[in-house]
Amino acid sequence: MLDHVILTVSDIKRSLAFYEAALQPLDIKFFMPYKGKDGHPDLWGFGDGKKAFFWIKQGKPDPTAVHWGFVAENNNKVDEFYEAAISAGAKDNISPRARLEYYPGYYAADVCDPDGYSFEVVHKS
């Protein structure tokens, strides 16, 4: 089980707007700003409103260093995410489809965020 991810982005305002729009179909929202101190960076946390598990911070991105996937409750939510992400400025990496090359029941979409990070939303039935 994954507890959290911290992603370094080049423009906090742009990335906040992007992720707020792209993750809305998954009921993942920005709700927890963390003011860093004693050398810890400022963080902006996304989650279910109770627990933040996806964080962004200002810095120099390295899109080749990380890939992650969010869970969708069904295939329609994968499709909704994809449309929301593209509308928010994502670039298509892999359009929503069944990925039987992984295993039966794997349905996902993969996009690149404004900094070029590739991430997917997946429903596994």
N, CA, C and O of each residue as an XYZ file, in Angstrom:
500
protein
N       0.838     -1.169      0.000
C       0.000      0.000      0.000
C       0.890      1.242      0.000
O       1.912      1.278      0.685
N       0.507      2.238     -0.755
C       1.245      3.486     -0.846
C       0.723      4.465      0.186
O      -0.489      4.636      0.317
N       1.620      5.115      0.926
C       1.216      6.113      1.908
C       1.229      7.514      1.328
O       0.264      8.257      1.503
N       2.313      7.899      0.629
C       2.360      9.229      0.041
C       3.430      9.333     -1.039
O       4.356      8.525     -1.104
N       3.277     10.343     -1.879
C       4.231     10.693     -2.919
C       4.431     12.195     -2.835
O       3.463     12.936     -2.661
N       5.672     12.659     -2.956
C       5.964     14.091     -3.061
C       6.573     14.318     -4.435
O       7.571     13.693     -4.797
N       5.963     15.217     -5.193
C       6.374     15.508     -6.562
C       6.919     16.926     -6.635
O       6.273     17.860     -6.159
N       8.084     17.100     -7.216
C       8.671     18.426     -7.393
C       8.168     19.012     -8.711
O       8.287     18.383     -9.763
N       7.605     20.224     -8.648
C       7.046     20.895     -9.818
C       7.717     22.246    -10.016
O       8.257     22.825     -9.072
N       7.681     22.748    -11.255
C       8.361     24.001    -11.569
C       7.525     25.236    -11.254
O       8.077     26.319    -11.055
N       6.208     25.092    -11.206
C       5.322     26.238    -10.996
C       4.147     25.782    -10.128
O       3.217     25.142    -10.619
N       4.196     26.114     -8.844
C       3.172     25.655     -7.899
C       1.773     26.067     -8.334
O       0.869     25.231     -8.350
N       1.569     27.334     -8.688
C       0.226     27.801     -9.059
C      -0.319     27.018    -10.244
O      -1.476     26.596    -10.231
N       0.506     26.821    -11.267
C       0.072     26.076    -12.455
C      -0.249     24.626    -12.088
O      -1.264     24.085    -12.527
N       0.613     24.000    -11.287
C       0.399     22.604    -10.918
C      -0.796     22.433     -9.985
O      -1.521     21.445    -10.099
N      -1.018     23.373     -9.064
C      -2.212     23.303     -8.219
C      -3.468     23.336     -9.068
O      -4.376     22.528     -8.869
N      -3.528     24.267    -10.015
C      -4.703     24.367    -10.892
C      -4.873     23.098    -11.715
O      -5.986     22.594    -11.862
N      -3.765     22.577    -12.253
C      -3.828     21.372    -13.061
C      -4.347     20.185    -12.258
O      -5.305     19.529    -12.668
N      -3.722     19.905    -11.116
C      -4.103     18.726    -10.335
C      -5.494     18.870     -9.715
O      -6.214     17.879     -9.594
N      -5.881     20.072     -9.325
C      -7.249     20.256     -8.815
C      -8.266     19.869     -9.882
O      -9.257     19.208     -9.573
N      -8.039     20.268    -11.128
C      -8.970     19.935    -12.213
C      -8.871     18.471    -12.623
O      -9.891     17.799    -12.774
N      -7.656     17.974    -12.803
C      -7.464     16.613    -13.303
C      -7.911     15.543    -12.315
O      -8.398     14.490    -12.724
N      -7.751     15.803    -11.014
C      -8.067     14.781    -10.018
C      -9.489     14.869     -9.477
O      -9.915     14.000     -8.717
N     -10.217     15.896     -9.854
C     -11.594     16.082     -9.379
C     -12.475     14.856     -9.650
O     -13.231     14.466     -8.760
N     -12.416     14.222    -10.845
C     -13.260     13.036    -11.065
C     -12.957     11.874    -10.120
O     -13.787     10.980     -9.950
N     -11.779     11.883     -9.507
C     -11.396     10.805     -8.590
C     -11.668     11.175     -7.134
O     -11.324     10.423     -6.222
N     -12.290     12.344     -6.920
C     -12.554     12.858     -5.567
C     -11.269     13.053     -4.769
O     -11.249     12.899     -3.547
N     -10.198     13.395     -5.481
C      -8.937     13.751     -4.836
C      -8.826     15.264     -4.943
O      -8.887     15.826     -6.037
N      -8.662     15.919     -3.793
C      -8.663     17.380     -3.814
C      -7.527     17.951     -2.979
O      -7.010     17.308     -2.065
N      -7.155     19.182     -3.323
C      -6.168     19.913     -2.541
C      -6.854     20.404     -1.282
O      -7.912     21.031     -1.351
N      -6.255     20.122     -0.124
C      -6.855     20.586      1.124
C      -5.835     20.845      2.224
O      -6.205     21.337      3.289
N      -4.568     20.530      2.001
C      -3.644     20.608      3.114
C      -2.337     21.303      2.726
O      -1.390     20.645      2.295
N      -2.282     22.634      2.877
C      -0.991     23.290      2.693
C      -0.135     23.077      3.942
O      -0.638     23.115      5.065
N       1.145     22.856      3.734
C       2.069     22.670      4.850
C       3.188     23.692      4.702
O       3.921     23.678      3.713
N       3.316     24.564      5.667
C       4.364     25.576      5.662
C       5.621     24.951      6.247
O       5.672     24.633      7.435
N       6.633     24.778      5.406
C       7.874     24.154      5.843
C       8.668     25.037      6.788
O       8.544     26.262      6.773
N       9.478     24.400      7.604
C      10.378     25.126      8.501
C      11.573     24.242      8.813
O      11.542     23.031      8.592
N      12.616     24.855      9.323
C      13.838     24.125      9.685
C      14.371     23.281      8.533
O      14.779     22.137      8.735
N      14.369     23.845      7.320
C      14.896     23.154      6.151
C      13.907     22.282      5.405
O      14.226     21.788      4.323
N      12.717     22.076      5.947
C      11.693     21.280      5.262
C      10.958     22.187      4.286
O      10.587     23.302      4.653
N      10.740     21.744      3.056
C      10.081     22.613      2.065
C       8.580     22.782      2.333
O       7.954     21.963      3.005
N       8.026     23.866      1.789
C       6.569     24.015      1.762
C       5.997     22.898      0.893
O       6.584     22.534     -0.127
N       4.856     22.361      1.300
C       4.193     21.288      0.558
C       2.716     21.631      0.380
O       2.126     22.344      1.192
N       2.138     21.113     -0.689
C       0.712     21.260     -0.945
C       0.141     19.854     -1.094
O       0.520     19.117     -2.004
N      -0.782     19.481     -0.185
C      -1.261     18.106     -0.106
C      -2.639     17.893     -0.698
O      -3.553     18.692     -0.492
N      -2.775     16.807     -1.433
C      -4.037     16.374     -2.038
C      -4.436     15.045     -1.408
O      -3.582     14.233     -1.052
N      -5.731     14.834     -1.275
C      -6.222     13.568     -0.753
C      -7.728     13.572     -0.673
O      -8.409     14.210     -1.476
N      -8.243     12.845      0.315
C      -9.692     12.664      0.461
C     -10.323     13.674      1.410
O     -11.509     13.562      1.720
N      -9.568     14.648      1.874
C     -10.073     15.623      2.831
C      -9.722     15.281      4.266
O      -9.840     16.121      5.157
N      -9.290     14.044      4.492
C      -8.874     13.599      5.823
C      -7.386     13.286      5.854
O      -6.697     13.586      6.829
N      -6.897     12.682      4.780
C      -5.498     12.273      4.700
C      -4.939     12.711      3.352
O      -5.521     12.442      2.301
N      -3.818     13.379      3.406
C      -3.126     13.750      2.173
C      -2.139     12.645      1.815
O      -1.395     12.160      2.669
N      -2.141     12.258      0.556
C      -1.224     11.208      0.111
C      -0.460     11.600     -1.139
O       0.493     10.920     -1.522
N      -0.865     12.690     -1.783
C      -0.172     13.187     -2.971
C       0.207     14.632     -2.701
O      -0.660     15.482     -2.497
N       1.498     14.906     -2.700
C       2.014     16.226     -2.343
C       2.823     16.796     -3.493
O       3.462     16.056     -4.241
N       2.791     18.124     -3.633
C       3.666     18.783     -4.589
C       4.504     19.821     -3.852
O       4.092     20.365     -2.827
N       5.690     20.082     -4.400
C       6.576     21.106     -3.839
C       7.276     21.815     -4.988
O       7.440     21.256     -6.072
N       7.683     23.041     -4.740
C       8.390     23.848     -5.730
C       9.819     23.366     -5.874
O      10.471     23.040     -4.882
N      10.311     23.320     -7.104
C      11.700     22.939     -7.324
C      11.960     22.649     -8.779
O      11.227     23.105     -9.656
N      13.004     21.890     -9.034
C      13.363     21.505    -10.393
C      12.840     20.095    -10.666
O      13.320     19.128    -10.075
N      11.858     19.978    -11.559
C      11.281     18.655    -11.848
C      12.266     17.712    -12.535
O      13.183     18.147    -13.230
N      12.058     16.426    -12.327
C      12.792     15.386    -13.035
C      11.782     14.338    -13.491
O      11.607     13.309    -12.838
N      11.109     14.610    -14.632
C      10.031     13.721    -15.082
C      10.431     12.275    -15.336
O       9.567     11.398    -15.337
N      11.701     12.005    -15.548
C      12.113     10.619    -15.793
C      12.288      9.831    -14.505
O      12.504      8.620    -14.538
N      12.196     10.524    -13.356
C      12.509      9.884    -12.080
C      11.339      9.175    -11.422
O      11.543      8.394    -10.492
N      10.117      9.426    -11.878
C       8.975      8.865    -11.164
C       7.794      8.632    -12.111
O       7.600      9.363    -13.082
N       7.027      7.616    -11.808
C       5.737      7.337    -12.454
C       4.839      6.803    -11.352
O       5.292      6.038    -10.502
N       3.584      7.194    -11.357
C       2.655      6.717    -10.341
C       1.295      6.521    -10.965
O       1.026      6.998    -12.068
N       0.438      5.815    -10.249
C      -0.925      5.583    -10.704
C      -1.921      5.822     -9.583
O      -1.703      5.409     -8.445
N      -3.012      6.491     -9.916
C      -4.125      6.656     -8.993
C      -5.180      5.608     -9.322
O      -5.314      5.198    -10.475
N      -5.923      5.177     -8.319
C      -6.973      4.175     -8.492
C      -8.282      4.860     -8.852
O      -8.641      5.876     -8.257
N      -8.988      4.308     -9.819
C     -10.339      4.757    -10.177
C     -11.318      3.661     -9.803
O     -10.986      2.478     -9.874
N     -12.524      4.047     -9.403
C     -13.509      3.051     -8.964
C     -14.132      2.276    -10.116
O     -14.699      1.204     -9.902
N     -14.036      2.801    -11.341
C     -14.560      2.077    -12.499
C     -13.957      2.672    -13.777
O     -13.245      3.675    -13.729
N     -14.246      2.046    -14.904
C     -13.701      2.508    -16.187
C     -14.190      3.903    -16.546
O     -13.440      4.689    -17.126
N     -15.442      4.223    -16.209
C     -15.967      5.557    -16.516
C     -15.173      6.642    -15.807
O     -14.969      7.718    -16.370
N     -14.720      6.384    -14.586
C     -13.920      7.369    -13.851
C     -12.547      7.549    -14.510
O     -11.994      8.649    -14.495
N     -12.003      6.488    -15.081
C     -10.758      6.607    -15.846
C     -10.991      7.561    -17.012
O     -10.196      8.471    -17.249
N     -12.081      7.348    -17.736
C     -12.412      8.209    -18.875
C     -12.640      9.659    -18.441
O     -12.171     10.585    -19.103
N     -13.360      9.860    -17.328
C     -13.610     11.210    -16.814
C     -12.303     11.899    -16.426
O     -12.090     13.072    -16.732
N     -11.438     11.157    -15.753
C     -10.126     11.702    -15.407
C      -9.391     12.156    -16.662
O      -8.884     13.276    -16.720
N      -9.334     11.291    -17.656
C      -8.598     11.593    -18.881
C      -9.102     12.888    -19.510
O      -8.310     13.755    -19.878
N     -10.412     13.014    -19.630
C     -10.993     14.223    -20.225
C     -10.679     15.454    -19.381
O     -10.341     16.507    -19.923
N     -10.788     15.331    -18.059
C     -10.490     16.457    -17.168
C      -9.016     16.847    -17.265
O      -8.690     18.034    -17.307
N      -8.134     15.864    -17.300
C      -6.696     16.144    -17.375
C      -6.333     16.814    -18.699
O      -5.585     17.791    -18.713
N      -6.853     16.299    -19.800
C      -6.571     16.893    -21.114
C      -7.109     18.329    -21.152
O      -6.439     19.233    -21.652
N      -8.310     18.532    -20.627
C      -8.892     19.885    -20.582
C      -8.064     20.828    -19.718
O      -8.025     22.033    -19.969
N      -7.399     20.277    -18.694
C      -6.580     21.089    -17.792
C      -5.166     21.318    -18.330
O      -4.372     22.014    -17.697
N      -4.846     20.742    -19.490
C      -3.553     20.988    -20.105
C      -2.613     19.804    -20.193
O      -1.465     19.963    -20.609
N      -3.073     18.613    -19.812
C      -2.214     17.428    -19.925
C      -1.991     17.070    -21.384
O      -2.777     17.423    -22.263
N      -0.897     16.359    -21.615
C      -0.646     15.787    -22.935
C      -0.962     14.295    -22.860
O      -0.642     13.630    -21.874
N      -1.584     13.788    -23.898
C      -1.907     12.364    -23.967
C      -0.622     11.547    -24.011
O       0.301     11.853    -24.766
N      -0.580     10.505    -23.190
C       0.522      9.552    -23.253
C      -0.024      8.214    -23.743
O       0.534      7.614    -24.661
N      -1.115      7.743    -23.132
C      -1.834      6.552    -23.594
C      -3.314      6.810    -23.323
O      -3.717      6.955    -22.169
N      -4.116      6.868    -24.370
C      -5.553      7.105    -24.231
C      -6.205      5.994    -23.427
O      -5.664      4.892    -23.340
N      -7.370      6.273    -22.833
C      -8.057      5.243    -22.043
C      -8.334      3.986    -22.874
O      -8.882      4.053    -23.974
N      -7.946      2.862    -22.324
C      -8.198      1.585    -23.001
C      -7.890      0.434    -22.064
O      -7.227      0.596    -21.040
N      -8.394     -0.740    -22.445
C      -8.029     -1.967    -21.740
C      -6.574     -2.270    -22.081
O      -6.152     -2.147    -23.231
N      -5.834     -2.657    -21.083
C      -4.427     -3.011    -21.297
C      -4.245     -4.491    -20.968
O      -3.697     -4.874    -19.934
N      -4.726     -5.279    -21.885
C      -4.706     -6.723    -21.692
C      -3.284     -7.276    -21.685
O      -3.055     -8.403    -21.246
N      -2.331     -6.483    -22.173
C      -0.934     -6.925    -22.121
C      -0.433     -7.027    -20.687
O       0.536     -7.737    -20.420
N      -1.100     -6.310    -19.741
C      -0.750     -6.424    -18.319
C      -1.501     -7.600    -17.708
O      -0.890     -8.510    -17.147
N      -2.800     -7.578    -17.815
C      -3.645     -8.699    -17.420
C      -5.104     -8.335    -17.664
O      -5.428     -7.155    -17.802
N      -5.989     -9.324    -17.719
C      -7.408     -9.041    -17.954
C      -7.971     -8.137    -16.849
O      -7.641     -8.301    -15.675
N      -8.808     -7.201    -17.233
C      -9.433     -6.321    -16.258
C      -8.655     -5.055    -15.953
O      -9.083     -4.264    -15.112
N      -7.523     -4.842    -16.613
C      -6.710     -3.633    -16.397
C      -7.147     -2.600    -17.425
O      -6.976     -2.806    -18.627
N      -7.712     -1.486    -16.958
C      -8.180     -0.401    -17.824
C      -7.574      0.887    -17.296
O      -7.726      1.210    -16.118
N      -6.883      1.630    -18.166
C      -6.157      2.800    -17.669
C      -6.006      3.866    -18.741
O      -6.184      3.619    -19.934
N      -5.673      5.054    -18.275
C      -5.272      6.171    -19.131
C      -4.000      6.746    -18.531
O      -3.823      6.749    -17.313
N      -3.124      7.227    -19.387
C      -1.847      7.786    -18.948
C      -1.670      9.144    -19.616
O      -1.826      9.272    -20.831
N      -1.342     10.158    -18.816
C      -1.134     11.513    -19.333
C       0.189     12.061    -18.802
O       0.786     11.506    -17.880
N       0.632     13.162    -19.406
C       1.798     13.895    -18.908
C       1.324     15.239    -18.383
O       0.591     15.961    -19.057
N       1.753     15.564    -17.168
C       1.356     16.817    -16.529
C       2.149     17.990    -17.117
O       2.969     17.776    -18.010
N       1.928     19.226    -16.640
C       2.609     20.382    -17.219
C       4.140     20.325    -17.146
O       4.812     20.989    -17.936
N       4.699     19.552    -16.223
C       6.148     19.413    -16.147
C       6.664     18.194    -16.904
O       7.873     17.965    -16.945
N       5.775     17.411    -17.502
C       6.182     16.247    -18.269
C       6.167     14.931    -17.514
O       6.577     13.903    -18.054
N       5.691     14.949    -16.249
C       5.576     13.698    -15.504
C       4.475     12.837    -16.116
O       3.386     13.327    -16.413
N       4.764     11.571    -16.298
C       3.794     10.601    -16.795
C       3.132      9.917    -15.608
O       3.806      9.368    -14.737
N       1.790      9.957    -15.584
C       1.084      9.223    -14.544
C      -0.201      8.674    -15.110
O      -0.723      9.170    -16.109
N      -0.708      7.640    -14.457
C      -1.912      7.001    -14.967
C      -2.972      6.889    -13.897
O      -2.707      6.979    -12.698
N      -4.183      6.689    -14.381
C      -5.313      6.353    -13.518
C      -5.796      5.005    -14.023
O      -5.980      4.799    -15.223
N      -5.999      4.082    -13.074
C      -6.272      2.710    -13.459
C      -7.452      2.140    -12.664
O      -7.627      2.412    -11.476
N      -8.243      1.343    -13.367
C      -9.268      0.534    -12.709
C      -8.913     -0.918    -12.996
O      -8.714     -1.313    -14.144
N      -8.840     -1.688    -11.943
C      -8.537     -3.110    -12.072
C      -9.746     -3.891    -11.610
O     -10.124     -3.845    -10.439
N     -10.355     -4.616    -12.551
C     -11.539     -5.411    -12.177
C     -11.222     -6.885    -12.132
O     -12.099     -7.697    -11.836
